[in-house]
Each structure stands twice: as structure tokens, then as C-alpha cells.
Amino acid sequence: MLKTLAPFNFSDRAAVQAAFVECETLPLIQGWHSELIGLPATAQLGWREGRIWALGTLTDADVFNEATVDNQNTWEMGDVFEVFVRRSDSDAYTEAHVTPNGVRLHLKFLNRATIALARGGQLDGDTLKCDPNEIIAHAWRTEEGWVGLLGVPVEAAPGEKIRVSVCRYDAHRDTNTEPDVASTSNHAECDFHRPDDWPEYTVPAG
């Protein structure tokens, strides 16, 4: 079950980490591989005032992202920390990103078929982009890589069920090398847009 986070200053890394101190640490895995390829990362989840909050601790040998303004295609431009969330009783879901330099991306999908249409060129991906100011996001560099924070609004009441997946892109400057990706979900295929794989949580009070 998700823990309710105490009030915290989300622009202060020490305050953020203190707020999450009692939250379970989840490894980001690659269910489609027998063992992790790339560098390790972990995430912690909490709930506060209508938002799912995710804190990622990301080992990264070369931290970068070339995005400069919100709602660019951040996953094509470098390292990304991201959250997927949906109500368990709904097909619609939200995807939110933050880059190491604090750029946000906010996407909404009516259902899983929507991403298939966008990937197939039958839907303009820009039509999925929503107000980035609805997402609270911060990022900090560390000696080992970087830390990302996302606060994503969810219309869910205490006791209701939501599904949440936390993921990362560890990009390489060599554009011929695919990024190393991982998720808190046990995906049998390398595809984050598989909502049935996302772990389910109960929304707490607060």
C-alpha cells in the first residue's frame, strides 16, 4: 500500500528524501532480460493531496538531456525519469517525464490503442501532450548520477485502486546505441505501455 507523505518542500532534495524515508525502495528491472543490462536505478512511491509522487535514484555515467523546454520529446533527447499512472477501473492513463535539467513532458492516452496509433503514424503524437504545469518535477545531480522527482495528479479517492509504473531511459551520446531502459514493472516485452503489467496500489488517505 502507498504511504501518505508528510508535507515537504519539493524543491529541496534533503526534504524530499526525508519525506520518502519510510517508503519501500523498488528496483527498476528489465523483465524481458534474465539480468539487468546497464546501470542500476531505484524508485520510491508515495501519495499526497491527489498526486502520486515518485522519487528515482538513478546511477548514470553520463547524465544529459538536450531538451530545453517542456513537452519536447524528451525520451529522444537523452536521460529521462518517468511515471505511468491510471485508475485500475479506467483504460485512460497519464505519462509524465522529467529530465536531469528539470524539463517536463506530460502525455495522456485514452487507452493502449492510442500509443499504437501514434507509433504507426496514424496519430500526431503532439495531440497527446497536455499542460506540463500540471506536473510537479525536480531533478538533482549526484556523484553517482542523478535524482528525479515527479508529482502526477490522479483522480482517485482513498481506498480506490491505481496502477503505477516508474521507468527510466539511460541514454548514450552515440546515437547508434539504444538507451538502456528499465521499469518497476515486470514487462515480458521491452514496452512500457503495457498497463496490465503495472503494479496495483491502494490510494491512502491524505
C-alpha positions, -999 to 999 in steps of 0.1 A, spaced: 0 0 0 12 35 -7 22 57 22 9 92 27 38 116 26 42 143 52 44 179 38 77 186 22 94 213 1 96 196 -33 125 219 -44 147 208 -15 164 175 -22 171 168 15 135 175 24 123 153 -4 144 124 6 133 127 42 97 126 32 103 93 14 124 77 40 98 52 51 87 43 16 97 10 0 126 11 -23 118 -6 -57 144 -17 -81 140 -9 -118 143 -41 -137 142 -55 -172 117 -83 -172 125 -91 -208 161 -100 -199 174 -126 -175 196 -100 -158 200 -62 -158 218 -47 -188 231 -12 -179 234 7 -146 210 2 -116 182 25 -105 156 25 -78 123 43 -71 101 51 -42 64 59 -43 42 80 -21 8 98 -21 -1 133 -11 -30 156 -18 -43 139 -50 -9 131 -65 13 100 -69 48 110 -61 78 91 -74 114 96 -64 141 80 -86 177 74 -77 195 68 -110 230 56 -114 243 72 -146 278 75 -160 269 104 -184 240 125 -173 225 145 -202 193 155 -220 192 181 -248 155 191 -241 153 228 -233 115 235 -230 86 215 -216 68 190 -238 96 183 -262 100 146 -270 124 141 -240 128 103 -245 145 110 -279 169 136 -264 187 119 -235 182 106 -200 146 105 -186 128 96 -154 92 88 -160 59 77 -144 29 60 -158 -4 60 -138 -40 51 -143 -70 42 -122 -75 5 -122 -111 8 -134 -101 30 -164 -83 25 -197 -70 60 -198 -36 68 -184 -10 95 -179 27 95 -187 50 121 -171 87 127 -176 114 148 -160 149 152 -174 181 158 -154 178 195 -162 142 197 -150 123 197 -183 89 181 -181 67 161 -205 30 155 -199 11 130 -220 -24 115 -218 -37 84 -236 -73 73 -239 -62 36 -239 -34 14 -250 -46 15 -286 -37 52 -287 0 46 -284 -2 20 -312 -18 47 -335 9 72 -326 37 47 -332 21 37 -365 19 73 -377 -19 73 -377 -20 99 -349 0 130 -343 19 124 -311 17 162 -303 -20 158 -298 -13 137 -267 6 165 -250 -11 182 -221 -3 212 -198 32 205 -183 24 228 -154 1 201 -140 32 181 -133 55 189 -104 90 179 -112 126 185 -100 160 169 -106 193 170 -89 228 158 -100 246 134 -77 281 119 -76 266 86 -89 242 101 -115 210 120 -107 178 120 -87 144 127 -102 111 137 -86 77 136 -102 43 145 -87 15 135 -110 -22 143 -103 -46 113 -102 -84 115 -98 -87 88 -72 -102 87 -37 -88 69 -6 -94 32 -9 -95 32 -47 -70 13 -68 -45 27 -92 -17 12 -113 17 28 -113 49 21 -132 82 40 -128 107 39 -156 140 53 -168 159 60 -200 197 59 -196 207 74 -230 241 73 -248 256 101 -268 263 76 -296 231 79 -315 236 44 -329 234 29 -294 199 24 -280 193 37 -244 193 13 -215 157 12 -202 142 -3 -171 110 -3 -151 94 -12 -118 70 -33 -138 79 -69 -148 74 -64 -185 78 -96 -206 85 -73 -236 105 -41 -238 74 -19 -239 64 4 -210 29 9 -225 15 -24 -210 -9 -12 -183 -18 -47 -172 18 -52 -161 19 -21 -139 17 -29 -101 -16 -20 -84 -17 2 -53 -45 13 -29 -48 51 -25 -43 61 11 -60 89 30 -42 123 28 
